[in-house]
Amino acid sequence: MSPFESSPSRASFRELVTDRRRRHLADFLAQGAAMLRAGLPMAQAIEHASSALPDGVLRDLGPELVDRIHAGQPLADVIEAHSTLFPSPIPVLVRAGEDSGRLEPILDRLSHQLHEAILRRKRFLSRLAYPTLLVHLAIFVRHLTQLGQGNAAFLWGVSRDYLILYALTAGAVFAFFRLRSDQRWSRRFDGIPLWGTMRVQRSRRDFLEVLSALYGAGVGLRSAYERAVSSLSSVRRPAYEPGAKSLADGRPFAEALEAAGWPEDQLRSIASGEIAGRLEESIDHLRVRLDETVARLADRLAAGLARAIWLLAVLYVVTFIVGFYLDYFAALSAL
């Protein structure tokens, strides 16, 4: 997943359904970086980047963005006004890029992160596609015996079970997106084996993604820390407030992360880079490690969900077979 999945907004639910807007955003950022690198002024770069997109909300927004840039507004302020199209941490990083004069690499990095998020989500869902198809097939086979009662009975049975399946799935997804922005439920989610571990590690990776980009763009460590914390979801920020106070008191960065509850092995990695004067390299190295950890946990989670769906399909078929033979033997005994 990516830093763009941290904010529990309504836009996040739409992203679960389609990657079209996210893909357009990644292309828009990459085109903007290419135009700026070619020497075009900001307004022209944004105009070319938006006009190169297919029809959609982001392309339609292009003229408004260009007008506001012509009016003297920084790009970060312009896109921050459209948070549903440019989710956190895009405005934070764009502002850092403008302030440091390194906007092009920031835009390239954001575009790469978005494309990576799309690929990982597709890989995750592809692991669930086949067992989900088997569940639908099991429901269909379960009602084949009703064909003797007429097509209407068969169609009603299949449709009823499909509707129940879809209603339960939609209800679970809706409840998840409603509850994950709640502080108490977020802590409970973090305690779930495997999935909770992935959530925690992903939030730490997202934090380092933003911090690394800001620190590499020349932003001071304390300011980069505060901006990176602001890019996290509201349920994650309180854990990092003690770390901000620690940095304000002049304490090392490793101690700030320790105050935020980071584990010992990750703290040692940061502390060694801090002592050696290679903190930026150490942060980026730990970010890559966390990224690999999150990918492994996501694969394990997908495999576990696939097995669970397989089990549901098998139980459904077994229940049908047992019920069929019970009815069969009951009919024989009645003769």
KEDREN-258741 format. One record per residue (C-alpha): residue in three letters; y negated, x negated, z negated. Coordinates in nm, 4 decimals. Layout:
BEGIN
<vexmi r="ALA" y="Y" x="X" z="Z"/>
...
This chain:
BEGIN
<vexmi r="MET" y="0.0000" x="0.0000" z="0.0000"/>
<vexmi r="SER" y="-0.3688" x="-0.1182" z="-0.0244"/>
<vexmi r="PRO" y="-0.6945" x="-0.1034" z="-0.2217"/>
<vexmi r="PHE" y="-0.7821" x="0.2011" z="-0.0146"/>
<vexmi r="GLU" y="-0.5117" x="0.3991" z="-0.1919"/>
<vexmi r="SER" y="-0.6517" x="0.3547" z="-0.5376"/>
<vexmi r="SER" y="-0.9078" x="0.6314" z="-0.5426"/>
<vexmi r="PRO" y="-0.7582" x="0.9699" z="-0.6384"/>
<vexmi r="SER" y="-0.9780" x="1.1765" z="-0.4089"/>
<vexmi r="ARG" y="-0.9075" x="1.4685" z="-0.1812"/>
<vexmi r="ALA" y="-0.9328" x="1.2284" z="0.1109"/>
<vexmi r="SER" y="-0.6277" x="1.0490" z="-0.0299"/>
<vexmi r="PHE" y="-0.4176" x="1.3617" z="0.0191"/>
<vexmi r="ARG" y="-0.5275" x="1.3856" z="0.3810"/>
<vexmi r="GLU" y="-0.4296" x="1.0208" z="0.4305"/>
<vexmi r="LEU" y="-0.0777" x="1.1106" z="0.3124"/>
<vexmi r="VAL" y="-0.0509" x="1.3537" z="0.6029"/>
<vexmi r="THR" y="-0.1921" x="1.1379" z="0.8831"/>
<vexmi r="ASP" y="-0.2947" x="0.7761" z="0.9435"/>
<vexmi r="ARG" y="-0.5156" x="0.8651" z="1.2371"/>
<vexmi r="ARG" y="-0.8460" x="0.8359" z="1.0498"/>
<vexmi r="ARG" y="-0.7374" x="0.5158" z="0.8761"/>
<vexmi r="ARG" y="-0.6383" x="0.3611" z="1.2090"/>
<vexmi r="HIS" y="-0.9735" x="0.4577" z="1.3607"/>
<vexmi r="LEU" y="-1.1525" x="0.3047" z="1.0632"/>
<vexmi r="ALA" y="-0.9590" x="-0.0218" z="1.1014"/>
<vexmi r="ASP" y="-1.0472" x="-0.0361" z="1.4734"/>
<vexmi r="PHE" y="-1.4113" x="0.0439" z="1.3959"/>
<vexmi r="LEU" y="-1.4376" x="-0.2415" z="1.1449"/>
<vexmi r="ALA" y="-1.2631" x="-0.4879" z="1.3782"/>
<vexmi r="GLN" y="-1.4892" x="-0.3925" z="1.6709"/>
<vexmi r="GLY" y="-1.7968" x="-0.4206" z="1.4505"/>
<vexmi r="ALA" y="-1.6952" x="-0.7702" z="1.3405"/>
<vexmi r="ALA" y="-1.6334" x="-0.8752" z="1.7013"/>
<vexmi r="MET" y="-1.9731" x="-0.7445" z="1.8155"/>
<vexmi r="LEU" y="-2.1564" x="-0.9189" z="1.5308"/>
<vexmi r="ARG" y="-1.9707" x="-1.2415" z="1.6034"/>
<vexmi r="ALA" y="-2.0844" x="-1.2116" z="1.9659"/>
<vexmi r="GLY" y="-2.4444" x="-1.2124" z="1.8470"/>
<vexmi r="LEU" y="-2.5371" x="-0.8433" z="1.8768"/>
<vexmi r="PRO" y="-2.7810" x="-0.6930" z="1.6244"/>
<vexmi r="MET" y="-2.6305" x="-0.4690" z="1.3572"/>
<vexmi r="ALA" y="-2.7382" x="-0.1391" z="1.5160"/>
<vexmi r="GLN" y="-2.5963" x="-0.2292" z="1.8568"/>
<vexmi r="ALA" y="-2.2754" x="-0.3592" z="1.7020"/>
<vexmi r="ILE" y="-2.2201" x="-0.0302" z="1.5181"/>
<vexmi r="GLU" y="-2.3069" x="0.1688" z="1.8313"/>
<vexmi r="HIS" y="-2.0539" x="-0.0226" z="2.0427"/>
<vexmi r="ALA" y="-1.7884" x="-0.0039" z="1.7684"/>
<vexmi r="SER" y="-1.8182" x="0.3731" z="1.7281"/>
<vexmi r="SER" y="-1.8372" x="0.4467" z="2.1021"/>
<vexmi r="ALA" y="-1.5129" x="0.2524" z="2.1561"/>
<vexmi r="LEU" y="-1.3207" x="0.4935" z="1.9319"/>
<vexmi r="PRO" y="-1.1382" x="0.8045" z="2.0542"/>
<vexmi r="ASP" y="-1.2908" x="1.1420" z="1.9777"/>
<vexmi r="GLY" y="-1.3077" x="1.2028" z="1.6060"/>
<vexmi r="VAL" y="-1.5291" x="1.2238" z="1.2988"/>
<vexmi r="LEU" y="-1.6051" x="0.8523" z="1.2910"/>
<vexmi r="ARG" y="-1.7146" x="0.8434" z="1.6552"/>
<vexmi r="ASP" y="-1.9364" x="1.1493" z="1.6030"/>
<vexmi r="LEU" y="-2.0943" x="0.9791" z="1.3014"/>
<vexmi r="GLY" y="-2.1951" x="0.6740" z="1.5078"/>
<vexmi r="PRO" y="-2.5437" x="0.7926" z="1.6156"/>
<vexmi r="GLU" y="-2.6359" x="0.8804" z="1.2567"/>
<vexmi r="LEU" y="-2.5269" x="0.5363" z="1.1350"/>
<vexmi r="VAL" y="-2.7302" x="0.3679" z="1.4096"/>
<vexmi r="ASP" y="-3.0421" x="0.5746" z="1.3308"/>
<vexmi r="ARG" y="-3.0263" x="0.4880" z="0.9618"/>
<vexmi r="ILE" y="-2.9796" x="0.1183" z="1.0389"/>
<vexmi r="HIS" y="-3.2816" x="0.1322" z="1.2755"/>
<vexmi r="ALA" y="-3.4718" x="0.2860" z="0.9817"/>
<vexmi r="GLY" y="-3.4116" x="-0.0331" z="0.7840"/>
<vexmi r="GLN" y="-3.1210" x="0.0679" z="0.5611"/>
<vexmi r="PRO" y="-2.8486" x="-0.1909" z="0.4898"/>
<vexmi r="LEU" y="-2.5064" x="-0.1140" z="0.6334"/>
<vexmi r="ALA" y="-2.3581" x="-0.0902" z="0.2827"/>
<vexmi r="ASP" y="-2.6020" x="0.1884" z="0.1878"/>
<vexmi r="VAL" y="-2.5350" x="0.3692" z="0.5144"/>
<vexmi r="ILE" y="-2.1578" x="0.3802" z="0.4768"/>
<vexmi r="GLU" y="-2.1715" x="0.4432" z="0.1003"/>
<vexmi r="ALA" y="-2.3291" x="0.7799" z="0.1787"/>
<vexmi r="HIS" y="-2.0039" x="0.8750" z="0.3580"/>
<vexmi r="SER" y="-1.7467" x="0.7877" z="0.0919"/>
<vexmi r="THR" y="-1.4762" x="1.0138" z="0.2394"/>
<vexmi r="LEU" y="-1.4837" x="0.8123" z="0.5628"/>
<vexmi r="PHE" y="-1.5460" x="0.4728" z="0.4003"/>
<vexmi r="PRO" y="-1.3494" x="0.4764" z="0.0751"/>
<vexmi r="SER" y="-1.3709" x="0.2181" z="-0.1997"/>
<vexmi r="PRO" y="-1.3801" x="-0.0824" z="-0.1852"/>
<vexmi r="ILE" y="-1.5360" x="-0.0916" z="0.1641"/>
<vexmi r="PRO" y="-1.9027" x="-0.0399" z="0.0548"/>
<vexmi r="VAL" y="-1.8684" x="-0.3010" z="-0.2227"/>
<vexmi r="LEU" y="-1.7297" x="-0.5652" z="0.0116"/>
<vexmi r="VAL" y="-1.9729" x="-0.4863" z="0.2931"/>
<vexmi r="ARG" y="-2.2643" x="-0.5269" z="0.0516"/>
<vexmi r="ALA" y="-2.1282" x="-0.8646" z="-0.0594"/>
<vexmi r="GLY" y="-2.0860" x="-0.9694" z="0.3045"/>
<vexmi r="GLU" y="-2.4442" x="-0.8716" z="0.3893"/>
<vexmi r="ASP" y="-2.5834" x="-1.0506" z="0.0835"/>
<vexmi r="SER" y="-2.3895" x="-1.3702" z="0.1567"/>
<vexmi r="GLY" y="-2.4307" x="-1.3681" z="0.5364"/>
<vexmi r="ARG" y="-2.0514" x="-1.3525" z="0.5822"/>
<vexmi r="LEU" y="-2.0137" x="-0.9943" z="0.6961"/>
<vexmi r="GLU" y="-1.7880" x="-1.0639" z="0.9958"/>
<vexmi r="PRO" y="-1.4944" x="-1.2146" z="0.7995"/>
<vexmi r="ILE" y="-1.5270" x="-0.9359" z="0.5419"/>
<vexmi r="LEU" y="-1.4984" x="-0.6705" z="0.8144"/>
<vexmi r="ASP" y="-1.2013" x="-0.8522" z="0.9699"/>
<vexmi r="ARG" y="-1.0289" x="-0.8673" z="0.6322"/>
<vexmi r="LEU" y="-1.0838" x="-0.4978" z="0.5672"/>
<vexmi r="SER" y="-0.9482" x="-0.4090" z="0.9111"/>
<vexmi r="HIS" y="-0.6384" x="-0.6219" z="0.8505"/>
<vexmi r="GLN" y="-0.5775" x="-0.4563" z="0.5115"/>
<vexmi r="LEU" y="-0.6004" x="-0.1108" z="0.6645"/>
<vexmi r="HIS" y="-0.3525" x="-0.1956" z="0.9409"/>
<vexmi r="GLU" y="-0.1152" x="-0.3434" z="0.6809"/>
<vexmi r="ALA" y="-0.1393" x="-0.0249" z="0.4723"/>
<vexmi r="ILE" y="-0.0490" x="0.1865" z="0.7757"/>
<vexmi r="LEU" y="0.2544" x="-0.0282" z="0.8602"/>
<vexmi r="ARG" y="0.3835" x="-0.0259" z="0.5033"/>
<vexmi r="ARG" y="0.3480" x="0.3461" z="0.4692"/>
<vexmi r="LYS" y="0.5352" x="0.4000" z="0.7970"/>
<vexmi r="ARG" y="0.8126" x="0.1682" z="0.6813"/>
<vexmi r="PHE" y="0.8371" x="0.3539" z="0.3492"/>
<vexmi r="LEU" y="0.8569" x="0.6961" z="0.5132"/>
<vexmi r="SER" y="1.1033" x="0.5770" z="0.7776"/>
<vexmi r="ARG" y="1.3486" x="0.4920" z="0.4981"/>
<vexmi r="LEU" y="1.3396" x="0.8579" z="0.3926"/>
<vexmi r="ALA" y="1.3571" x="1.0153" z="0.7386"/>
<vexmi r="TYR" y="1.7352" x="1.0120" z="0.7917"/>
<vexmi r="PRO" y="1.8400" x="1.1485" z="0.4487"/>
<vexmi r="THR" y="1.5699" x="1.4154" z="0.4775"/>
<vexmi r="LEU" y="1.7153" x="1.5175" z="0.8139"/>
<vexmi r="LEU" y="2.0568" x="1.5463" z="0.6497"/>
<vexmi r="VAL" y="1.9166" x="1.7832" z="0.3875"/>
<vexmi r="HIS" y="1.7887" x="2.0106" z="0.6645"/>
<vexmi r="LEU" y="2.1237" x="1.9853" z="0.8413"/>
<vexmi r="ALA" y="2.3096" x="2.0684" z="0.5204"/>
<vexmi r="ILE" y="2.1015" x="2.3828" z="0.4765"/>
<vexmi r="PHE" y="2.1741" x="2.4820" z="0.8350"/>
<vexmi r="VAL" y="2.5517" x="2.4244" z="0.7991"/>
<vexmi r="ARG" y="2.5545" x="2.6054" z="0.4645"/>
<vexmi r="HIS" y="2.4552" x="2.9317" z="0.6339"/>
<vexmi r="LEU" y="2.6813" x="2.9083" z="0.9412"/>
<vexmi r="THR" y="2.9312" x="3.1411" z="0.7696"/>
<vexmi r="GLN" y="2.6656" x="3.4130" z="0.7759"/>
<vexmi r="LEU" y="2.6811" x="3.4300" z="1.1543"/>
<vexmi r="GLY" y="2.9681" x="3.6774" z="1.1112"/>
<vexmi r="GLN" y="2.7205" x="3.9094" z="0.9403"/>
<vexmi r="GLY" y="2.4802" x="3.8906" z="1.2341"/>
<vexmi r="ASN" y="2.2027" x="3.6620" z="1.3511"/>
<vexmi r="ALA" y="1.9470" x="3.8260" z="1.1218"/>
<vexmi r="ALA" y="2.1396" x="3.7334" z="0.8055"/>
<vexmi r="PHE" y="2.1878" x="3.3760" z="0.9293"/>
<vexmi r="LEU" y="1.8211" x="3.3276" z="1.0216"/>
<vexmi r="TRP" y="1.7015" x="3.4810" z="0.6955"/>
<vexmi r="GLY" y="1.9278" x="3.2559" z="0.4866"/>
<vexmi r="VAL" y="1.8211" x="2.9381" z="0.6654"/>
<vexmi r="SER" y="1.4518" x="3.0320" z="0.6621"/>
<vexmi r="ARG" y="1.4617" x="3.1243" z="0.2929"/>
<vexmi r="ASP" y="1.6139" x="2.7904" z="0.1891"/>
<vexmi r="TYR" y="1.3757" x="2.5941" z="0.4113"/>
<vexmi r="LEU" y="1.0787" x="2.7775" z="0.2605"/>
<vexmi r="ILE" y="1.2030" x="2.7035" z="-0.0906"/>
<vexmi r="LEU" y="1.2453" x="2.3345" z="-0.0004"/>
<vexmi r="TYR" y="0.8963" x="2.3102" z="0.1501"/>
<vexmi r="ALA" y="0.7367" x="2.5003" z="-0.1386"/>
<vexmi r="LEU" y="0.8953" x="2.2704" z="-0.3968"/>
<vexmi r="THR" y="0.7915" x="1.9603" z="-0.1999"/>
<vexmi r="ALA" y="0.4334" x="2.0829" z="-0.1539"/>
<vexmi r="GLY" y="0.4109" x="2.1781" z="-0.5205"/>
<vexmi r="ALA" y="0.5340" x="1.8345" z="-0.6300"/>
<vexmi r="VAL" y="0.2856" x="1.6556" z="-0.4014"/>
<vexmi r="PHE" y="-0.0042" x="1.8767" z="-0.5154"/>
<vexmi r="ALA" y="0.0834" x="1.8248" z="-0.8826"/>
<vexmi r="PHE" y="0.1050" x="1.4490" z="-0.8315"/>
<vexmi r="PHE" y="-0.2415" x="1.4223" z="-0.6755"/>
<vexmi r="ARG" y="-0.3887" x="1.6460" z="-0.9439"/>
<vexmi r="LEU" y="-0.2305" x="1.4611" z="-1.2353"/>
<vexmi r="ARG" y="-0.2662" x="1.1003" z="-1.1224"/>
<vexmi r="SER" y="-0.6447" x="1.1120" z="-1.1838"/>
<vexmi r="ASP" y="-0.5830" x="1.2151" z="-1.5460"/>
<vexmi r="GLN" y="-0.5893" x="0.9264" z="-1.7954"/>
<vexmi r="ARG" y="-0.2978" x="1.0502" z="-2.0068"/>
<vexmi r="TRP" y="-0.0733" x="1.1338" z="-1.7133"/>
<vexmi r="SER" y="-0.1556" x="0.8032" z="-1.5468"/>
<vexmi r="ARG" y="-0.0189" x="0.6173" z="-1.8508"/>
<vexmi r="ARG" y="0.2966" x="0.8292" z="-1.8363"/>
<vexmi r="PHE" y="0.3383" x="0.7555" z="-1.4656"/>
<vexmi r="ASP" y="0.3042" x="0.3825" z="-1.5406"/>
<vexmi r="GLY" y="0.5967" x="0.4116" z="-1.7821"/>
<vexmi r="ILE" y="0.8367" x="0.5405" z="-1.5152"/>
<vexmi r="PRO" y="1.0898" x="0.2680" z="-1.4256"/>
<vexmi r="LEU" y="1.0302" x="0.0972" z="-1.0904"/>
<vexmi r="TRP" y="0.7616" x="0.3359" z="-0.9696"/>
<vexmi r="GLY" y="0.5406" x="0.2764" z="-1.2747"/>
<vexmi r="THR" y="0.5868" x="-0.0996" z="-1.2395"/>
<vexmi r="MET" y="0.4854" x="-0.0759" z="-0.8738"/>
<vexmi r="ARG" y="0.1718" x="0.1230" z="-0.9651"/>
<vexmi r="VAL" y="0.0609" x="-0.1346" z="-1.2218"/>
<vexmi r="GLN" y="0.1283" x="-0.4342" z="-0.9967"/>
<vexmi r="ARG" y="-0.0430" x="-0.2618" z="-0.7055"/>
<vexmi r="SER" y="-0.3572" x="-0.1973" z="-0.9112"/>
<vexmi r="ARG" y="-0.3664" x="-0.5657" z="-1.0093"/>
<vexmi r="ARG" y="-0.3204" x="-0.6697" z="-0.6473"/>
<vexmi r="ASP" y="-0.5984" x="-0.4331" z="-0.5384"/>
<vexmi r="PHE" y="-0.8258" x="-0.5797" z="-0.8046"/>
<vexmi r="LEU" y="-0.7587" x="-0.9334" z="-0.6799"/>
<vexmi r="GLU" y="-0.8016" x="-0.8262" z="-0.3159"/>
<vexmi r="VAL" y="-1.1606" x="-0.7251" z="-0.3869"/>
<vexmi r="LEU" y="-1.2311" x="-1.0077" z="-0.6318"/>
<vexmi r="SER" y="-1.0996" x="-1.2696" z="-0.3886"/>
<vexmi r="ALA" y="-1.3126" x="-1.1383" z="-0.1026"/>
<vexmi r="LEU" y="-1.6256" x="-1.1235" z="-0.3194"/>
<vexmi r="TYR" y="-1.5743" x="-1.4625" z="-0.4818"/>
<vexmi r="GLY" y="-1.4987" x="-1.6195" z="-0.1434"/>
<vexmi r="ALA" y="-1.8225" x="-1.4695" z="-0.0084"/>
<vexmi r="GLY" y="-2.0216" x="-1.6590" z="-0.2703"/>
<vexmi r="VAL" y="-2.0625" x="-1.3856" z="-0.5314"/>
<vexmi r="GLY" y="-2.0609" x="-1.5163" z="-0.8891"/>
<vexmi r="LEU" y="-1.7397" x="-1.4699" z="-1.0855"/>
<vexmi r="ARG" y="-1.8876" x="-1.2302" z="-1.3415"/>
<vexmi r="SER" y="-2.0557" x="-1.0167" z="-1.0735"/>
<vexmi r="ALA" y="-1.7424" x="-1.0251" z="-0.8568"/>
<vexmi r="TYR" y="-1.5348" x="-0.9120" z="-1.1557"/>
<vexmi r="GLU" y="-1.7668" x="-0.6190" z="-1.2281"/>
<vexmi r="ARG" y="-1.7784" x="-0.5107" z="-0.8630"/>
<vexmi r="ALA" y="-1.3997" x="-0.5385" z="-0.8317"/>
<vexmi r="VAL" y="-1.3580" x="-0.3209" z="-1.1408"/>
<vexmi r="SER" y="-1.5964" x="-0.0620" z="-0.9950"/>
<vexmi r="SER" y="-1.3765" x="-0.0383" z="-0.6846"/>
<vexmi r="LEU" y="-1.0741" x="0.0686" z="-0.8927"/>
<vexmi r="SER" y="-0.9895" x="0.4268" z="-0.9763"/>
<vexmi r="SER" y="-1.1498" x="0.5767" z="-1.2863"/>
<vexmi r="VAL" y="-0.8192" x="0.5704" z="-1.4754"/>
<vexmi r="ARG" y="-0.7882" x="0.1919" z="-1.4264"/>
<vexmi r="ARG" y="-1.1414" x="0.0812" z="-1.5125"/>
<vexmi r="PRO" y="-1.1289" x="0.1175" z="-1.8943"/>
<vexmi r="ALA" y="-0.8528" x="-0.1449" z="-1.9164"/>
<vexmi r="TYR" y="-1.0856" x="-0.4033" z="-1.7576"/>
<vexmi r="GLU" y="-1.3941" x="-0.3384" z="-1.9726"/>
<vexmi r="PRO" y="-1.2899" x="-0.5879" z="-2.2445"/>
<vexmi r="GLY" y="-1.2528" x="-0.8503" z="-1.9722"/>
<vexmi r="ALA" y="-1.6095" x="-0.7913" z="-1.8550"/>
<vexmi r="LYS" y="-1.7342" x="-0.8459" z="-2.2106"/>
<vexmi r="SER" y="-1.5267" x="-1.1627" z="-2.2352"/>
<vexmi r="LEU" y="-1.6860" x="-1.3049" z="-1.9183"/>
<vexmi r="ALA" y="-2.0305" x="-1.2059" z="-2.0437"/>
<vexmi r="ASP" y="-1.9601" x="-1.4132" z="-2.3564"/>
<vexmi r="GLY" y="-1.8822" x="-1.7140" z="-2.1372"/>
<vexmi r="ARG" y="-1.5060" x="-1.7058" z="-2.1832"/>
<vexmi r="PRO" y="-1.2695" x="-1.8309" z="-1.9070"/>
<vexmi r="PHE" y="-1.1500" x="-1.5911" z="-1.6390"/>
<vexmi r="ALA" y="-0.7890" x="-1.6147" z="-1.7619"/>
<vexmi r="GLU" y="-0.8997" x="-1.4852" z="-2.1021"/>
<vexmi r="ALA" y="-1.0814" x="-1.1963" z="-1.9329"/>
<vexmi r="LEU" y="-0.7577" x="-1.0965" z="-1.7605"/>
<vexmi r="GLU" y="-0.5687" x="-1.1390" z="-2.0880"/>
<vexmi r="ALA" y="-0.8125" x="-0.8937" z="-2.2491"/>
<vexmi r="ALA" y="-0.7303" x="-0.6556" z="-1.9623"/>
<vexmi r="GLY" y="-0.3602" x="-0.6738" z="-2.0498"/>
<vexmi r="TRP" y="-0.2276" x="-0.9004" z="-1.7729"/>
<vexmi r="PRO" y="0.1126" x="-1.0658" z="-1.8348"/>
<vexmi r="GLU" y="0.1593" x="-1.4266" z="-1.9429"/>
<vexmi r="ASP" y="0.3032" x="-1.5638" z="-1.6168"/>
<vexmi r="GLN" y="0.0084" x="-1.4355" z="-1.4129"/>
<vexmi r="LEU" y="-0.2376" x="-1.5679" z="-1.6716"/>
<vexmi r="ARG" y="-0.0830" x="-1.9159" z="-1.6506"/>
<vexmi r="SER" y="-0.1287" x="-1.9146" z="-1.2734"/>
<vexmi r="ILE" y="-0.4991" x="-1.8295" z="-1.3068"/>
<vexmi r="ALA" y="-0.5570" x="-2.0683" z="-1.5972"/>
<vexmi r="SER" y="-0.4053" x="-2.3641" z="-1.4101"/>
<vexmi r="GLY" y="-0.6332" x="-2.3024" z="-1.1110"/>
<vexmi r="GLU" y="-0.9335" x="-2.2645" z="-1.3393"/>
<vexmi r="ILE" y="-0.8612" x="-2.5951" z="-1.5150"/>
<vexmi r="ALA" y="-0.8076" x="-2.7754" z="-1.1842"/>
<vexmi r="GLY" y="-1.1305" x="-2.6370" z="-1.0399"/>
<vexmi r="ARG" y="-0.9416" x="-2.4414" z="-0.7732"/>
<vexmi r="LEU" y="-0.9883" x="-2.0891" z="-0.9050"/>
<vexmi r="GLU" y="-1.0453" x="-1.9276" z="-0.5642"/>
<vexmi r="GLU" y="-0.7209" x="-2.0731" z="-0.4307"/>
<vexmi r="SER" y="-0.5376" x="-1.9677" z="-0.7473"/>
<vexmi r="ILE" y="-0.6667" x="-1.6098" z="-0.7208"/>
<vexmi r="ASP" y="-0.5622" x="-1.5868" z="-0.3572"/>
<vexmi r="HIS" y="-0.2184" x="-1.7310" z="-0.4330"/>
<vexmi r="LEU" y="-0.1586" x="-1.4776" z="-0.7121"/>
<vexmi r="ARG" y="-0.2815" x="-1.1984" z="-0.4843"/>
<vexmi r="VAL" y="-0.0200" x="-1.2931" z="-0.2251"/>
<vexmi r="ARG" y="0.2508" x="-1.3039" z="-0.4926"/>
<vexmi r="LEU" y="0.1547" x="-0.9591" z="-0.6181"/>
<vexmi r="ASP" y="0.1472" x="-0.8290" z="-0.2630"/>
<vexmi r="GLU" y="0.5031" x="-0.9503" z="-0.2083"/>
<vexmi r="THR" y="0.6109" x="-0.7995" z="-0.5419"/>
<vexmi r="VAL" y="0.4620" x="-0.4622" z="-0.4513"/>
<vexmi r="ALA" y="0.6371" x="-0.4713" z="-0.1115"/>
<vexmi r="ARG" y="0.9742" x="-0.5424" z="-0.2771"/>
<vexmi r="LEU" y="0.9238" x="-0.2672" z="-0.5339"/>
<vexmi r="ALA" y="0.8226" x="-0.0226" z="-0.2594"/>
<vexmi r="ASP" y="1.1405" x="-0.1030" z="-0.0659"/>
<vexmi r="ARG" y="1.3514" x="-0.0522" z="-0.3784"/>
<vexmi r="LEU" y="1.1735" x="0.2739" z="-0.4513"/>
<vexmi r="ALA" y="1.2301" x="0.3975" z="-0.0958"/>
<vexmi r="ALA" y="1.5984" x="0.3047" z="-0.1197"/>
<vexmi r="GLY" y="1.6273" x="0.4888" z="-0.4514"/>
<vexmi r="LEU" y="1.4573" x="0.7992" z="-0.3155"/>
<vexmi r="ALA" y="1.6823" x="0.7892" z="-0.0092"/>
<vexmi r="ARG" y="1.9913" x="0.7793" z="-0.2336"/>
<vexmi r="ALA" y="1.8544" x="1.0680" z="-0.4392"/>
<vexmi r="ILE" y="1.8019" x="1.2767" z="-0.1245"/>
<vexmi r="TRP" y="2.1540" x="1.1897" z="-0.0081"/>
<vexmi r="LEU" y="2.2873" x="1.3049" z="-0.3456"/>
<vexmi r="LEU" y="2.0989" x="1.6358" z="-0.3202"/>
<vexmi r="ALA" y="2.2439" x="1.6957" z="0.0263"/>
<vexmi r="VAL" y="2.5974" x="1.6187" z="-0.0964"/>
<vexmi r="LEU" y="2.5605" x="1.8426" z="-0.4015"/>
<vexmi r="TYR" y="2.4303" x="2.1221" z="-0.1832"/>
<vexmi r="VAL" y="2.7295" x="2.0973" z="0.0513"/>
<vexmi r="VAL" y="2.9788" x="2.0637" z="-0.2367"/>
<vexmi r="THR" y="2.8316" x="2.3704" z="-0.4041"/>
<vexmi r="PHE" y="2.8769" x="2.5628" z="-0.0806"/>
<vexmi r="ILE" y="3.2377" x="2.4449" z="-0.0368"/>
<vexmi r="VAL" y="3.3322" x="2.5282" z="-0.3970"/>
<vexmi r="GLY" y="3.1683" x="2.8687" z="-0.3708"/>
<vexmi r="PHE" y="3.3454" x="2.9400" z="-0.0432"/>
<vexmi r="TYR" y="3.6897" x="2.8605" z="-0.1809"/>
<vexmi r="LEU" y="3.6268" x="3.0503" z="-0.5034"/>
<vexmi r="ASP" y="3.5417" x="3.3585" z="-0.2980"/>
<vexmi r="TYR" y="3.8424" x="3.2932" z="-0.0761"/>
<vexmi r="PHE" y="4.0899" x="3.2704" z="-0.3647"/>
<vexmi r="ALA" y="3.9319" x="3.5699" z="-0.5345"/>
<vexmi r="ALA" y="3.9842" x="3.7717" z="-0.2170"/>
<vexmi r="LEU" y="4.3484" x="3.6556" z="-0.1975"/>
<vexmi r="SER" y="4.4168" x="3.7514" z="-0.5580"/>
<vexmi r="ALA" y="4.2717" x="4.0975" z="-0.4958"/>
<vexmi r="LEU" y="4.5261" x="4.1657" z="-0.2201"/>
